[in-house]
Amino acid sequence: MHVIVCIKQTPDTAARVDVKDGHVTWGDAALVVNPWDEYAIEEAIRLKEKHGGKVTAISMGPESAKEALKTCLAMGCDEAILLSDPAFKGSDATATASVLAAAIGKLGTADMAIVGKQAIDGDTGLTAIAVAALLGWSPLTFVSKIAELDPAARSLQVERLQEEGKQVCAARLPAVLSVVKDINEPRYPSFMGIRKAAKAVIPQWAAADLGMDPATVGAAGSTVKWPAIYPPPALEANVEMLDGTPEEIASKLADRLMANKVI
């Protein structure tokens, strides 16, 4: 099997988000592999270990995204490719999906693509569906378990996590899966893996390498525009400490909640 894992480099979850000159910034915060994508990487590696084949990690981003791809290699991915071009800047989920789909198509031998359920910066969760639609592959989102997989029969069965429970779905390969954290526990990169990744040469594909018109990617090819970005107003809050016995505090709290029409 050839499994593609699509990852994104994002700011650390502890980063402070700010808006400067109409642009979102995280300052000097560390950049890491999108936390949701760690589960996608782990699941792709587990599939390789069980069924054989290889795992290729791809990411669209600037030169710095190579560090995130090296993390993928250190964890156990076999190859990594960076999709980077000034024309890609400003891509929304639709334009990003078109670049990822073009890269997967260029690889040509993939049986499955796996992504995290969403990126912690954009939070749209649209990329997996859009990539599947562009490729004409089976879309399976919020996957919490790959219950059955038969590469020879080109079939798989998964469990999808939903608010009211779990849903069992069967599909044909090739397929695009977005996974949730219930699916596994990501491994730590091994020492040997880190050493190997440090020496790896990661190829870089631009729009021309993918046969893409720059007008169809980046801000020019995006369906969503951001005419203005500004931080929400700061919230003001007052804190009142209630004294007394537990019963008296409960009574006072109930009075305050009723006075403010909370209950």
C-alpha positions in Angstrom: 0.0 0.0 0.0 1.0 3.6 -0.6 -0.5 5.9 2.0 -0.2 9.7 1.7 -0.4 11.7 4.9 -1.2 15.4 4.4 0.1 17.6 7.2 0.3 21.3 8.1 2.8 23.3 10.1 0.9 25.4 12.7 1.8 27.5 15.7 2.1 25.8 19.0 -1.2 25.6 20.9 0.2 27.9 23.6 0.9 30.6 21.1 -0.8 34.0 21.6 -2.8 35.1 18.6 -2.7 38.7 17.7 -3.8 40.9 14.7 -1.2 43.4 13.3 -1.7 45.6 10.3 -4.7 43.5 9.3 -2.9 40.2 9.4 -3.0 37.4 12.0 0.3 36.8 13.7 1.6 34.4 16.4 4.8 36.4 17.0 7.8 34.3 17.7 5.8 31.2 18.8 7.3 27.9 17.9 5.9 26.2 14.8 5.0 22.5 15.1 3.1 19.7 13.2 -0.6 20.4 13.5 -1.6 18.4 16.6 -4.5 16.7 14.8 -2.2 15.6 12.0 0.0 13.6 14.5 -2.8 11.1 14.6 -2.9 10.9 10.8 0.8 10.3 10.7 0.6 7.5 13.3 -2.3 5.8 11.6 -0.5 5.9 8.2 2.6 4.3 9.7 0.6 1.6 11.4 -1.1 0.7 8.1 2.4 0.4 6.5 3.6 -1.8 9.4 0.5 -4.0 9.0 0.1 -4.2 5.3 3.5 -3.2 3.9 4.2 -0.5 1.4 5.3 3.1 2.2 4.1 6.4 3.6 4.7 9.7 1.9 4.1 12.9 3.9 3.2 16.1 2.0 2.7 19.6 3.2 1.9 23.0 1.6 3.7 25.9 3.1 6.9 28.0 3.3 10.5 26.6 3.5 10.1 26.3 7.3 7.5 23.6 6.8 10.4 21.2 6.0 10.9 21.0 9.8 7.4 19.6 10.2 8.0 17.1 7.4 11.3 16.0 9.1 9.2 15.2 12.2 7.1 13.0 9.9 10.2 11.2 8.7 11.5 10.9 12.3 8.3 9.2 13.3 8.5 6.6 10.5 7.3 8.1 7.2 9.4 7.0 4.2 9.3 10.1 2.0 8.4 13.7 2.3 7.6 16.4 -0.2 7.1 20.2 0.4 4.6 22.0 -1.8 5.9 25.6 -1.8 5.4 28.5 -4.2 4.8 32.2 -3.7 1.7 31.6 -5.8 0.2 29.5 -3.0 0.2 32.3 -0.5 -3.3 33.3 0.7 -4.9 29.9 -0.2 -8.2 29.1 1.5 -9.3 25.5 2.2 -10.5 25.1 -1.4 -7.3 26.3 -3.0 -5.2 24.3 -0.6 -7.2 21.2 -1.4 -6.5 21.8 -5.1 -2.8 21.9 -4.5 -2.8 18.8 -2.3 -5.0 16.9 -4.8 -2.6 17.8 -7.7 0.3 16.5 -5.7 -1.4 13.3 -4.8 -2.3 12.9 -8.5 1.3 13.5 -9.5 2.5 10.7 -7.1 0.1 8.5 -9.0 0.3 5.3 -6.9 -1.6 6.2 -3.8 -4.2 4.0 -2.2 -5.2 6.3 0.6 -4.7 9.8 1.9 -5.1 10.6 5.6 -5.3 14.0 7.3 -6.1 15.3 10.7 -9.8 16.3 11.2 -8.8 20.0 11.1 -6.0 22.4 11.5 -5.8 24.3 14.8 -5.3 27.7 13.0 -8.0 27.6 10.3 -10.3 25.1 12.0 -12.4 24.6 8.9 -12.2 20.8 8.6 -13.0 21.1 4.9 -9.7 20.0 3.3 -10.3 16.2 3.4 -13.8 16.5 1.7 -12.4 18.9 -0.9 -9.4 16.7 -1.7 -11.7 13.6 -2.0 -14.1 15.5 -4.3 -11.2 16.7 -6.6 -9.7 13.2 -6.8 -13.0 11.4 -7.1 -12.0 9.2 -4.1 -14.2 7.9 -1.3 -14.5 10.5 1.5 -14.5 9.3 5.1 -14.4 12.0 7.9 -14.1 11.9 11.7 -12.7 8.3 11.5 -12.1 6.9 15.0 -11.1 3.4 13.9 -10.2 1.5 10.7 -12.0 -1.7 11.5 -11.2 -3.6 8.3 -8.9 -3.1 5.4 -8.4 -5.4 2.4 -5.9 -3.9 0.0 -6.4 -6.7 -2.5 -10.1 -6.3 -2.6 -9.8 -2.5 -2.5 -12.2 -2.2 0.4 -12.2 -0.8 3.9 -14.6 -0.4 6.8 -14.3 2.4 9.4 -16.0 3.8 12.5 -16.9 7.5 12.4 -17.2 9.4 15.6 -20.5 11.4 15.9 -22.1 13.3 18.7 -24.7 10.7 19.3 -22.4 7.7 19.0 -20.4 5.9 16.3 -21.3 5.1 12.7 -19.9 2.2 10.7 -19.2 2.9 7.0 -17.8 0.8 4.2 -16.1 2.3 1.2 -13.8 1.5 -1.7 -10.2 2.4 -2.2 -8.8 4.8 -3.0 -10.1 6.9 -0.1 -9.4 10.1 1.8 -9.7 9.8 5.6 -9.8 12.6 8.2 -9.1 11.1 11.7 -9.9 12.1 15.3 -7.7 11.5 18.3 -9.6 8.4 19.4 -8.0 6.5 16.6 -4.6 6.0 18.2 -1.8 7.4 20.4 1.0 9.0 18.3 4.5 7.7 18.9 7.5 9.8 19.7 10.2 10.0 17.1 13.0 7.6 17.7 16.6 8.7 18.1 17.6 6.9 14.9 14.6 8.4 13.2 15.6 11.9 14.2 19.2 11.3 12.9 17.8 10.0 9.6 15.4 12.9 9.2 18.1 15.5 9.9 20.1 14.2 6.9 17.0 13.9 4.6 16.8 16.0 1.5 13.1 17.0 1.0 12.1 17.8 -2.6 10.1 20.9 -3.2 7.3 21.1 -5.8 6.0 24.5 -7.1 2.9 25.2 -9.1 4.6 24.6 -12.4 5.8 21.1 -11.2 2.1 20.3 -10.4 0.9 21.7 -13.8 -1.2 24.3 -12.0 -2.1 27.7 -13.3 -1.1 30.3 -10.6 -4.5 32.0 -11.1 -6.2 28.9 -9.7 -4.3 28.8 -6.4 -3.4 31.2 -3.6 -5.6 34.3 -3.0 -6.5 34.4 -6.7 -7.9 30.9 -6.6 -9.6 31.1 -3.3 -13.4 31.3 -2.9 -13.2 32.9 0.6 -11.8 36.5 0.9 -10.8 38.3 4.1 -11.5 42.0 3.4 -10.7 42.9 7.0 -9.3 41.1 10.0 -9.5 42.6 13.5 -9.4 41.3 17.1 -12.7 41.0 19.0 -13.2 43.7 21.8 -11.8 42.7 25.2 -14.4 41.3 27.6 -14.9 43.0 30.9 -15.9 41.0 33.9 -16.4 41.5 37.6 -15.7 38.9 40.3 -17.6 38.8 43.5 -16.6 36.5 46.3 -19.5 35.1 48.4 -19.0 34.5 52.1 -20.9 32.2 54.5 -21.7 28.6 55.0 -22.1 26.3 51.9 -25.9 26.7 52.2 -25.7 30.5 52.5 -23.3 30.7 49.5 -25.6 28.5 47.4 -28.6 30.7 48.3 -26.7 33.9 47.5 -25.4 32.4 44.2 -28.9 31.4 43.2 -30.2 34.9 43.9 -27.5 36.4 41.8 -28.1 34.1 38.9 -31.9 34.8 39.0 -31.3 38.5 39.2 -29.1 38.4 36.1 -31.7 36.1 34.4 -29.2 33.3 34.0 -31.7 30.9 35.5 
